[in-house]
Amino acid sequence: MGSRGNGCKPYQGSCTIIGNPDLDPETSDNFEIGLNYQGQNTSWEVTAFYNDVDNMLSARRTGDLTEDGTPIFQRDNFDYGKTAGIEAGFEHYINDDLIWTTSATHIAKSEFKYGDFDTAYPMATTPKWNVTTGLAWQATDQLNLSGQVTYVGKQAGYVVEDGLVVGDGEQASVPAGQNSKAYYLVNVAAAYDLNGSTTLHAGIDNLFNDQPEADVAYRENGRLFKLGLTTRF
């Protein structure tokens, strides 16, 4: 199979991946512990998680090239993959018409390791912090207004070493698409009940058209205007 880069990490660029009949099964231990509170006006929950993967299935560079010069990788078992973090949610009725909600994820660890690498690399381009908070206001019996702000932090496990090499004579191999700078996304919306069975919706996602830094391969959706009609019968 061919990959445009995500299957070729920690190397940059595309690759061709071939199979391996001698793979060992990937196994994992997954642990979660959580607390949940439900009150009259306030509710919250928090969950901590830890995932430990042995013989993680991935792909390693063979040193060979296809006819068109693309590096050939082969499926292999990496030493391990580990992720750990906390997820949380919060909801509070400020009054009968105004609700404040917040959700957050913190990735404390995100890395994989292979015997030839001196450095552990990020499992994925997952932000270390992702926090969304917003208000929903029942302005009138018919009109509901809402807005939310999302904070997208820099990538968990971001590799910062200059001139990092993987094996003798290899070029610097920082995973492509790393995000080293936080950014914000703002959404606003309105819903208006035209009658007992029909609601008009309007909104703008990514109001300020924010994006991750220019040298990151992935992009957020740009400013998006939405208009819809929902009917119930």
ChimeraX attribute file (.defattr): number of C-alpha atoms within 10 A of each C-alpha:
attribute: neighborCount
match mode: 1-to-1
recipient: residues
	/A:1	9
	/A:2	14
	/A:3	13
	/A:4	11
	/A:5	17
	/A:6	17
	/A:7	21
	/A:8	25
	/A:9	22
	/A:10	23
	/A:11	21
	/A:12	18
	/A:13	16
	/A:14	17
	/A:15	24
	/A:16	20
	/A:17	21
	/A:18	15
	/A:19	12
	/A:20	12
	/A:21	7
	/A:22	9
	/A:23	13
	/A:24	13
	/A:25	11
	/A:26	14
	/A:27	12
	/A:28	15
	/A:29	10
	/A:30	12
	/A:31	11
	/A:32	12
	/A:33	10
	/A:34	12
	/A:35	10
	/A:36	12
	/A:37	10
	/A:38	10
	/A:39	9
	/A:40	7
	/A:41	12
	/A:42	15
	/A:43	15
	/A:44	17
	/A:45	15
	/A:46	17
	/A:47	15
	/A:48	17
	/A:49	16
	/A:50	17
	/A:51	16
	/A:52	16
	/A:53	18
	/A:54	18
	/A:55	18
	/A:56	23
	/A:57	18
	/A:58	18
	/A:59	23
	/A:60	21
	/A:61	19
	/A:62	13
	/A:63	8
	/A:64	11
	/A:65	14
	/A:66	10
	/A:67	7
	/A:68	6
	/A:69	9
	/A:70	14
	/A:71	18
	/A:72	20
	/A:73	24
	/A:74	16
	/A:75	19
	/A:76	21
	/A:77	21
	/A:78	20
	/A:79	15
	/A:80	20
	/A:81	23
	/A:82	20
	/A:83	19
	/A:84	18
	/A:85	18
	/A:86	18
	/A:87	17
	/A:88	18
	/A:89	18
	/A:90	17
	/A:91	20
	/A:92	17
	/A:93	16
	/A:94	13
	/A:95	10
	/A:96	9
	/A:97	13
	/A:98	16
	/A:99	18
	/A:100	18
	/A:101	18
	/A:102	18
	/A:103	18
	/A:104	17
	/A:105	19
	/A:106	19
	/A:107	21
	/A:108	15
	/A:109	18
	/A:110	24
	/A:111	18
	/A:112	25
	/A:113	18
	/A:114	20
	/A:115	11
	/A:116	11
	/A:117	13
	/A:118	12
	/A:119	16
	/A:120	17
	/A:121	22
	/A:122	25
	/A:123	19
	/A:124	18
	/A:125	19
	/A:126	20
	/A:127	24
	/A:128	20
	/A:129	19
	/A:130	19
	/A:131	19
	/A:132	18
	/A:133	18
	/A:134	18
	/A:135	19
	/A:136	19
	/A:137	18
	/A:138	16
	/A:139	12
	/A:140	10
	/A:141	9
	/A:142	13
	/A:143	15
	/A:144	18
	/A:145	18
	/A:146	19
	/A:147	17
	/A:148	19
	/A:149	18
	/A:150	19
	/A:151	17
	/A:152	20
	/A:153	20
	/A:154	20
	/A:155	22
	/A:156	25
	/A:157	22
	/A:158	21
	/A:159	17
	/A:160	10
	/A:161	11
	/A:162	9
	/A:163	10
	/A:164	15
	/A:165	17
	/A:166	17
	/A:167	10
	/A:168	6
	/A:169	7
	/A:170	10
	/A:171	13
	/A:172	15
	/A:173	18
	/A:174	22
	/A:175	21
	/A:176	19
	/A:177	18
	/A:178	25
	/A:179	23
	/A:180	18
	/A:181	12
	/A:182	17
	/A:183	15
	/A:184	18
	/A:185	19
	/A:186	20
	/A:187	18
	/A:188	19
	/A:189	18
	/A:190	18
	/A:191	20
	/A:192	17
	/A:193	17
	/A:194	14
	/A:195	10
	/A:196	9
	/A:197	10
	/A:198	14
	/A:199	17
	/A:200	16
	/A:201	16
	/A:202	15
	/A:203	19
	/A:204	17
	/A:205	19
	/A:206	22
	/A:207	16
	/A:208	13
	/A:209	14
	/A:210	16
	/A:211	17
	/A:212	20
	/A:213	16
	/A:214	9
	/A:215	11
	/A:216	13
	/A:217	11
	/A:218	15
	/A:219	12
	/A:220	11
	/A:221	11
	/A:222	13
	/A:223	16
	/A:224	12
	/A:225	13
	/A:226	11
	/A:227	12
	/A:228	10
	/A:229	13
	/A:230	12
	/A:231	12
	/A:232	7
	/A:233	4
